[in-house]
Amino acid sequence: MVRIGNDDSAERVERVSTNAVKDAWAQTTDELEVLAEQRRENGWDTVAVPAIQTAAVSRDAGPKHNERFGIVFVVPDNYADSFSEAFERGEFPRFQAYRNEVSGAVFLVVEYLDPDTETAILLAGQYERRHVGGMLSAAADEGVLYTHAKTLNGTILGSFEHEGDEYEPLVPETIEPIGNSSE
């Protein structure tokens, strides 16, 4: 039998992709800390949370997601109390998002800001790009995209609403809602 190609090629591509994702996550968490420190230096009460899991959730994920579609950040238990205390203090009418894409993954740091109380909640996460279309379909139907912070056991710690096209910084630019035509 003639050998064609390199048996190691798939493993090498996977290893390069895995390293790129690890490097992108390290860069994302570094940016989370830099942004949080800048807010603290400016006198803001700041909570910075590296999520242990993040997902772009559509209504197709099941009935419990009919009202909970959006970007879901899973907050580690050791950050849950500080997140909840900060969330209860503010209204968070502003946000800023910093996004990068690597190997089919979207890396994101979001700052939720309440200027009145000078409280900032920063969340860092990574979600799969391939799930964004379904999430955007729900957002287009409702005119709003949610971001949720929850614990591993499913307890919702807080939710943020992004109305109209306000959510565009949170998602890749080249993805259309599923079922949306470009006509």
C-alpha positions in Angstrom: 0.0 0.0 0.0 1.3 3.5 -0.9 1.4 5.9 2.0 0.0 9.3 1.1 0.4 12.3 3.4 1.7 12.6 6.9 0.0 10.6 9.6 1.1 13.2 12.1 -0.6 16.1 10.3 -4.0 16.0 12.0 -2.3 15.7 15.4 0.0 18.6 14.7 -2.9 20.8 13.5 -4.8 19.9 16.7 -1.8 20.7 18.8 -1.2 24.1 17.1 -4.9 24.9 17.5 -4.9 23.9 21.2 -1.8 26.0 21.8 -3.4 29.0 20.0 -6.5 28.6 22.2 -4.5 28.3 25.4 -2.5 31.4 24.4 -5.6 33.3 23.6 -7.2 32.5 26.9 -4.0 33.5 28.8 -4.1 36.8 26.9 -7.8 37.3 27.7 -7.3 36.7 31.4 -4.2 39.1 31.3 -6.4 41.8 29.7 -9.1 41.1 32.3 -6.6 41.9 35.1 -5.1 45.0 33.4 -8.6 46.4 32.8 -9.7 45.7 36.3 -6.5 47.3 37.7 -7.1 50.4 35.6 -10.7 50.7 37.0 -9.4 50.3 40.6 -6.7 52.9 40.1 -9.5 55.3 39.0 -11.3 54.7 42.3 -13.9 52.1 41.0 -15.1 49.2 43.1 -14.2 46.4 40.7 -14.9 42.7 40.5 -13.0 40.8 37.8 -14.2 37.2 37.1 -12.6 34.7 34.7 -15.5 32.4 33.9 -14.9 28.7 34.1 -17.2 28.1 31.2 -19.0 30.4 28.7 -21.6 29.6 26.1 -23.6 31.3 23.4 -27.0 29.8 24.2 -30.0 29.7 21.8 -33.6 28.7 22.4 -32.7 25.4 20.7 -30.8 24.4 23.9 -34.2 23.5 25.5 -37.3 25.1 27.1 -35.4 26.5 30.1 -33.5 28.7 27.6 -36.6 30.4 26.1 -36.1 33.3 28.4 -32.4 32.7 29.2 -30.9 32.7 25.7 -27.7 34.8 25.3 -24.1 34.6 26.5 -23.9 32.6 29.7 -20.8 33.0 31.9 -20.3 30.4 34.6 -18.8 32.1 37.6 -16.5 30.1 39.9 -18.0 29.7 43.4 -15.1 31.7 45.0 -16.2 34.7 42.9 -20.0 34.3 43.4 -20.4 36.4 46.5 -18.3 39.3 45.3 -20.2 39.3 41.9 -23.6 39.3 43.7 -22.6 42.1 46.0 -21.4 44.3 43.2 -24.4 43.4 41.0 -26.9 44.4 43.8 -25.1 47.8 44.2 -25.4 49.0 40.7 -27.7 49.3 37.6 -25.0 49.0 35.0 -26.3 51.1 32.2 -23.0 51.0 30.3 -20.7 48.2 29.0 -17.6 47.8 27.0 -16.5 44.7 25.2 -13.2 43.5 24.0 -13.3 40.5 21.7 -10.8 38.3 19.8 -11.3 35.1 17.7 -9.0 32.2 17.5 -9.6 28.7 16.0 -13.4 29.0 16.0 -13.5 30.4 19.6 -14.6 33.9 20.6 -12.6 35.3 23.5 -14.4 38.1 25.4 -13.9 40.5 28.2 -17.0 42.6 29.1 -16.9 45.5 31.5 -20.4 46.3 33.0 -20.2 49.8 34.4 -22.3 51.8 36.8 -20.9 55.3 36.9 -23.2 56.4 39.7 -21.8 54.0 42.2 -18.4 53.6 40.4 -18.9 49.9 40.4 -17.5 47.7 37.6 -18.1 44.0 37.0 -15.7 42.5 34.5 -16.3 39.0 33.0 -13.9 37.1 30.8 -15.0 34.1 28.8 -14.6 32.0 25.7 -17.5 30.6 23.7 -17.7 28.6 20.4 -18.4 30.7 17.3 -20.6 28.0 15.8 -23.3 28.5 18.3 -23.8 32.2 17.8 -26.3 32.1 14.8 -29.0 30.4 16.9 -28.5 32.9 19.8 -28.7 35.8 17.4 -32.0 34.5 16.0 -33.6 34.7 19.4 -32.1 38.2 19.9 -33.5 39.3 16.6 -36.9 37.9 17.5 -36.9 39.6 20.9 -35.0 42.8 20.1 -32.7 42.0 23.0 -29.6 39.9 23.8 -29.0 38.8 27.4 -25.7 38.1 29.2 -26.1 36.0 32.3 -23.8 35.1 35.1 -24.5 31.9 36.9 -22.9 29.4 39.2 -22.0 25.9 38.2 -25.1 24.6 39.9 -27.3 26.8 37.7 -28.0 29.6 40.2 -28.4 32.9 38.2 -26.4 35.6 39.9 -27.4 38.4 37.6 -28.4 39.2 34.0 -27.7 42.1 31.7 -29.9 43.2 28.8 -28.4 44.6 25.5 -31.2 46.0 23.4 -31.3 46.5 19.6 -27.9 46.5 18.0 -26.2 47.4 21.3 -25.0 43.8 21.6 -22.9 43.8 18.4 -19.6 44.2 20.3 -20.3 40.9 22.0 -20.5 38.7 18.9 -18.5 38.2 15.7 -19.4 40.6 12.9 -19.7 38.0 10.2 -22.4 35.8 11.7 -26.1 36.2 10.8 -29.1 35.0 12.8 -30.2 31.5 11.6 -33.1 31.9 9.3 -32.3 35.5 8.5 -32.0 36.3 4.8 -29.7 38.9 3.4 -32.4 40.2 1.0 
